[in-house]
């Protein structure tokens, strides 16, 4: 759409140029004749225009926000085009009248500026607006994107805010004016300016700064009663996309966490993935789908998604075909419980690497359906490990969870058993590297509390929280997927790799901040802990046992440090019989016996 707009603007300017040339010839000769002299005049003037037009990148200029700088650029375009065309005339010794160039320059410059001014007037229609209903706002960031908002406010009759001025941490800007508005100061001046100028909202317009900087600004804003915030994201390609106010968004958890974009060893990952056949189980889920998206960037030979959910698989396939049209991607509808089907798929594709993300993960649901967690998580993982061993894959990565540490619920217990299964198969194999990657909650994942909070705030309903003191680690889905892939390149086999989740977050404080910064007045209802739910999560049994890796966000603990004291092979038949008998208590007791550190209920 943006390219079409640029083409239309270019064609309009070409039309104005040729109109100018036609008028100048008519004024000179009282008629328009198709002589060789006039044709050369048109050809070389148009050629000069195209060269200068693209050198100056006029197509990127905004017609909506025409001002002094834009008009200056247009004059530069007209002058440069005329001079270049005249130089071509002199070089080729053409007999075109010199005065024609001056007349064409005057007419063309006039038409260019007139076209932009008329566009500006159309945007000014209805500009007189009532200020009584407008909120007083400050823009944090006196840069290009902040100026665009100010321009928008001056031409858009429906702009909902009255911009009082700027905040900016650049000492060279403080005290001065940007686009006629004062820059009051930086972060240390927020409270003072807000109180003095009766500000109700701050718009953060700093698309290039770090997430940590955004987080610090939001923390300061959060200290001030009655003050909310919105964020203008990256404004690339937004100039021609309509009302900029529609681009303003509410505060997200990522903004509050202050986690900057991670850095991974791209070369190592590329060498690991390139020209390999990759299996991903559970590729329709939050982590699985992002893993596939990330893997696709590194030129794999083939990606096969093994997924039981046909709807998720279909949507995933549509997305990948759009983003990576040349990617060799296949979807195989299959359950990890079906060993026969898995064996057939392994034999068919002969994969090199497998990421095992398929699992039941919802804590309360698995508390009530332990047999399903055992069948899917434990036996499904055993089936995957068996096939990987048989077909001698290079690397196999289990997606685990912090809930596997000292588990208090069935979901966590079954995932801990999955880690133990990988330990067992790591001991059996000299060809295949079996490893597990353990991390906490991911933002926006299926069943995550954060999207639920956001939706409730949007609907104006109270947030529900299980406990006021509950604490969780958080990571973004892309961050988790990238680190899982790099962890796979680091692992040598037999390890649990732990992803650095940053500082734990108190969910109650998080909920309060989300409510306040969104400008909402909803409350928080405490409903009590759900079955199997922890107040806090752990990533390691013993932090001191972890080893640093080449990536400061990835740590290693050997599986033997996880106090495995039983042979998991002894329990498969027991669990199978308990499932047949629907013996829930027996399942719980058996999981407790296997793990040893199980802290959930067994009765």
N, C-alpha and C positions, 0 to 999 in steps of 0.2 A: 504493500500500500504506500509506504514511504517512497519507494522508487518511482511509483506512478506519479506521485505529487512532484517529485524532482523533475521528471520528464515534462510534465505539464508546464511547470514554471519555466523550464528551458525553452519550450516551444513558444510560450507567450513572449519571452524576451527576443527570440528569433523573429517573431512576427513584428514586434515593435521596431527592431532594427531595420528590417526590410521596408516597413512603412516609412521610417525616417529617411532611408535612402531614396525611396520613390518620391517623397515630398520634396526632398532637396533637389532632385533632378528636374521635377516639375517647376519648381521655383526658378531654377537656373535657365531652363530652355522653354518654359511655358508649355511643355508637353513631355510625355514619357516615351522615348524611342528605344527600341531594342537594337542598339548599335553595338559593335564590338567593344567600343570604349565604355559604354554603360554596363555591359555584361561583365567586363573585367572589374569594373568598380564594385558591382554587387558581389562577385565571387571572392575577391580578395578582402573586402570588408567583412563578409560573413566568415571567411577563414580566420581572419584576425580575431574576430569576436569569439569564436569557438575556443581558440587557443587561450585567450585571456580569461574567458569565462571559467574554464576548468583549472587554470593556474590559480585563480583567486578563489575557487570553490564557491562560486556565487550560489550554486544550487543548495548549499547548506544554510544560507541566510533565511531568516524568518521574515515573512511578509506580515505576520500578525503583530510583531513587535517592532515595526519600522521606527527608527529614531535617527539621531544625528550620525551615529556610527554606521548605520546601514546606508544612509544617504551618501555618506562619504565614500563608502565602498562602491556604490553605484557610479558615482562621478569618476572614481579611479578606473572602473571598468570601461566607461565611455572614453575617457582620455587615452587609456592604454590601447584600446581597440583602434582608435583613430590614428594614433602615432604609429602603431605597427602596420596598419594598412597603408599609411602614407610612406613609410619606409619601404614597403614592398613595391609601391608605385615608383619610387625613386630608383630602386635596385633594378626593376624590370624596364625602366624608362617608358612607362605608360604615359599616354597623352591626356589622362583625365585632369580636368580643371582642379587646381589646388583649392579654390574657394568652395568646391563641393564638399570637401572633407570638413571644413569649418562649419558649414551649414548642417551637414549630417550630424556632427558632434553636438551642436546646440539642440537640434530637434530630438535626437536619440536620448540625450541626457534628460530633457524635459519629459519625454514620454515614460522613461524609466521611473523617475521620481513621482510622476503623476499616478502611475499604476500602483505604486506602493502606498501613496497617500490615499487613494480611493479605497484600497483594501483596509487601511487604517480607519477611515471614516465609517465603513460598514461595521467594523468592530466597535466603534464608538456609539453606535445607535443605541439609544436608551441608557447611556452611561450615567445620567443623573439618577442617583439611587438614594434611598433612605438609609442613613447611617445609624439610626436608633437601634436597629436589630442586629447590628454587626458586633462581633466580639473583638475586643482589643487583643492583638497578638504581637509577639516578637518573633522574628526569624533568627534562628541560631545558625549563622553561616552567611557572611557577607560576600559570598562568591557568586559565580555565574548562575547557579541554580536558584539562589536566594533572590538575585536580581530578576530572574524570570518570573518569580512569584509576584514581585512588586509590579512588574509590567502587566501581568495578568490582572492584578487588582485595579489597575488604572483603566483597563479597556473592557473588562467583563462586568456587566451590570449585575450579574448574579453572584459575584465574588462574596463569600459569606463573612470575610474578616476585614477589620480595619488594622492595617499594618502600621504600628507605631514606630518601629525602628529595628535595628539589628543588634545581635550579640555576636561577638567574634573574639577569638583568643589571639589573633594577630595584632601585636602592639602597634604596627604601622597603620592599622585601620581604626583602632580605638580613638574616639574623640572626633574623628572625621565623619564625612558623609558619603554614602554610597547610594547613587540614584536618588539623591535628595533627602535620604533618611539617615538619621544619626546612628553611629555605631557606639553603643553605650559602654561596652566592655565585654569581659569574658565570663567564665564560669563563676568567679568570685563576685560578680555584680548582679547575678540573676535575681536573688531575693530582693535587693534594694530597688532595682528597676521595676520588677513586678509590682511591688507595693506602691511605688511612686506613680506609676503610669496605669494602675488598675488593669493589669494584664490577666487574662483568664486562660490563655493557651500559648504554648511555644511550639512553633513549627521548626523542626530540625531539618535543615537543608544542607547537609554535608555528605554527599554521596561518596566521596573519596577517602573519608577518615576511617580509622579502625573501629571495629565493634567495641573494643575496650573504651575508646573515647566516647562513643555513643552511650555506653553503659554508665560512665561517670557523669555525663550530662543528665541522664535520666534519674540517677540517684539524687542529684542536687535538686532537680525539679520535684522529685517525690517528697522532699522535705517541706515544701511550701503548700500550705492548705489552699484548696480551691484551684490549684493550677494543674492543667492537663497538658498533654503533648500529642503531636502528630509528627509523622516523618514523611518527607518527600524522598522517594528512592532515586536511583540513578536517572537523570533526566535525559540521557542519550535518546534521541529519536522521539522525544516527547513534544518538541516545539510545535509540530504540525498535527499533533494528535488530539486537539481539542482542549477543553477546559483542564488546566493543570490541577485545579482543586479536586478533580476526580482521581488524581494520582496520589493524593495524600492518603496515608494509611494509618490505622491505629498501631499502638505499640505491640510488638510481638515478644514472646519469651526470649528469642534470640537476642533482641535488643537489650533486655535486662541482664542477660547472662554475661554479655561482653566477651564472648568467645570469638577470637579472630579466626580467619580462614587458615586451615592447617596447611603445612608444607609437607609433601611427601617426596620420596626419591623417585622421580618420574622415570629415570633411566632403568633402575632396578625393576620397577613395576612393569615397564614396557618389555624388558627382556624376559620377565616371568610370564607374561600373558601372550605376547606376540606369536602368531602362528600356532597357538595351542587350541585344542578342543576343550571347551569349558562346560561343565555341568553345574547348574545351580538348582538346588531343590528349594521349593517354596518361593519361586521367582515372582509370584503374584502378590506376595506380602510386602510390607513396608521396607524391610531391610533387603529382602531378596530382589525386589524390583530395582532398588537403587544400586545394588551390587551389579546387576546386569547392565544398567545404564553406565556405571563407571567402567566396567570391564570392556564395554563396547568401544571406549575411547582408545584402547591400547592394541587395536588391530588383531583381535583373536582370529583364529582360523574358522571357528564355529562356536556358537553359544547355544546350548540346549537347556531350556527351562522345563524342569520336571515339577508339575503343579497339578493338584487335584481340582482346584477352583477354576472352572472353565471361563466364567465371566471375567475374573481378574486376568486370566491368561490372554483372553481375546483383546482386552483393552491394552495390555502390555505390548502385545504384538503390533497393534495399530500405532502405538506411540513410537516403538522402535523403528518401524518401517518409515515413519515420517522423519525421525531424527537421523537415522543411519540407513539410508536406502540401499547401500551396498553391503550391509552386514548379513552374513549367513547365520540366520537365527531360526531356530525351530522350537516349537512348543510340543511337549509330550504330556498329555493328560494321564497322570499316573499317581498312585499313592505310594509313599515310601513304605507302607505296610506290605505292599505286594512284591515279595522277593522275586517271584517268577518274572513279572513285568520289568522289574529293575534289571535283572540279569539279561533279559532280551535287549533292553536299551543300551546297556554297557557293551554288549557284544556287537550291537549295530553301529554305535558311534565311536567306540574305543576312546573315551575321554582321557585327557592328560591331567586335568585339575578339576576338583569338585569343591564347591562351597555348599555346605549343608545348612540351609536356613529354614527348612520345613519343620514346623513344630506347633503344638498347641501351647499358647503362652498366657492365656487369660487366667489370672490367679483364682478368683472366686468360682468361675465355671469349672475349672479343673478340680477344685476342692469337692465339688458335687459330682464330678464325673472322673474319678481317679483312673478307672479302667481305660478311658480314652486317652488320657495323658500317658499311661504306660504303653498302650498299643502304638500310639503315634510317635511319642518322643523316644521311648526306650527301644522298642522293637523296630521302629522305623530307622533309628540310628544304627542299630545292629545290622539291619539289612544293607544299609548304605556302606557301612564299614566292611562287611563281608564281600560285597561286590568290588569295592576299591582294592581290597587285598587280592582278590582273585584276578582282577584285570591289571594289577600293578600300576596304578596311577602314580604320578609324580608327587602330588600333594593333595591332601584332603583337609578342609578347614571346617570345623564345627562352630557354628554361631551359638555361643553360650550366653549366660546372663549372671549378673551379680546376685540374683536370687538363688543361685546354686551354692552360694557360700553360707554355711550354717543354715540350711533351708528351714523355713517355718511353714511351708506349704507344699502341696503335691507338685505343682508346676516346677518349683525350684528343685525339689527332690529328684524329679525325673530328669531334669537338665543336668544335675550333678552326676547321676548315673550315666548319662550320655558322655560326660567327660571321662568317666571311668572306663566306659566301653572303648573310647579312643585310646586311652592309656593301654588297655589290653591289646588292642590291635597294633599299636605302635611297637609293643614288645614282640609281636608275631612277625613283623615285617622288617626287611632290610631294604626294600625297594621303594616303599610308599611312606611319605612323611605324614603322619597323623598328628594334628594339632587342634587346639581349641582356642577361640578368642572370646574373652569375657568382657562385657561392658554393661552399663546401666540402662536407664530409660532413654529413649530417643524421642525428640520433639516431633509431634505430628504423626506418630506411628498409630496404627490401628488400635483402638482401645485406650490411647493415651489420654491423660486427664487434661492436657493443655488445650487441644481442639475443643473439648467439651466446655472448658472454662470460657474460651473465646465465643463459642456459640451462645452460651447462657448470657454473657455480657451483652452480646448483640441483641438478644431477645428481651433484655431487661429483666432477667430472672436471677434469683439468688443462686450463688455457687454452692455446691455441696462438697464438703470435705470430710474425710473419715476421722481425722484426728488433728488437733491444733498443733501438735509437736512433730508431725510426720516429716521426714527428711528424705530427699531423693537426689541422686546424681542425674544430670541431663547432658545429652549430646545431640547435635543435629543429625538427621538421617544421612546426608551426604558425607558429613565428617566421619560417622561410624563406618560407612561403606568404604571410604577411602582408606581408613586405618586398618580395616579388616584385610583389604587386599595387600597393603604393604606388610602387615603382620605375617601374611602368608609367605612373603618373600624372605622374611627374617627367620621364621621358624625352621628348625632343623629336624623336628619330629619329637613327640613326647612331651611337648610343652603346653602350658596354658599361658596364653599371651593376654595381658591385661591392658586395656585402653585407659589412658588418663582421662578421667571424667571431669577434672577440675574440682572446684569446691562444691560440696553438697549444698543443696538449696532447701530451705524450709518452705514447704508448700503453702502454708498459711500466709507467710510474708509475700510469697509469689502471687497468690490470689489477690491480696490487698493491693499490691503494686499494679497488677493488671487492671483492677477495677478503677483505681485512682487515676492512672495515667491515660485511661481511655475516656475519662470524664463521666463514667457511670456512677450511679448511686446504689447499685444493688448490694445486698448483704451476703454473708457467708453462713451457711448452716452446717453445723458439726453433727454428723450422723453416726459416728462410731466406726471402729476398725472393722473391715470385712473379714470373713474367715480366711485365715492363712496370711493376712497382711502384716508386714513388718512396719515398725516405726521408722527404722533406718535400714539402709542396704550396705553391704560390705563388698569389696572387690577382692580382698585377699584374706586368708586366715592369718598370715603373718607378713606384714608389710616389709619387714627386714629381709625376708626370703626372696624378694623380687630382685631381678637383675635389669640394669639399664640396657637399652638397645641403641642402634644408630638413630632412631627416631625418639625424641624426648617425650612423646606421647604414648609410647608402647613399652611395656615392661614384660618380663618373662618370669614365671615361676614353674619349676619342674613339677610334673604331676605327682612325683613321689613325695614332694613336700606337702601335698594335700591330704596326707594321712590315710591313704587307701589301705585298708586292712583286710579286705575280703577279695575273693575271686568271683567276679561278676558272673562267670560262666555257671556257677553253682545255683544261680537264682532264676534263670530263664524259665525252667520247667515249673518252678514254684509259682512264679508270677502268672504263667499261662494258666495253671490250674485254679488259682485264686480268681482270675478273670472269668473263667468258666463257671465258677461257683458264685460269682458276684459277691465275694467276700471283701467288703470295703475295709473293715477293720484289719483283716489279714493283709490286704495290700499296704495299708499304712504301716503296720508293724514290720512287714518285710522291707519296705523302703528304709525304715528307721534302722533295721539291722544291717542293711547294705551300706548305708552312708556313715552311720556312727555318730555324726554331728547333727542329725535331724532334730529340729526343735518344734516341729508342728504337733498337732494333736494326733494321737494314734487310736483313740476310742471313738 
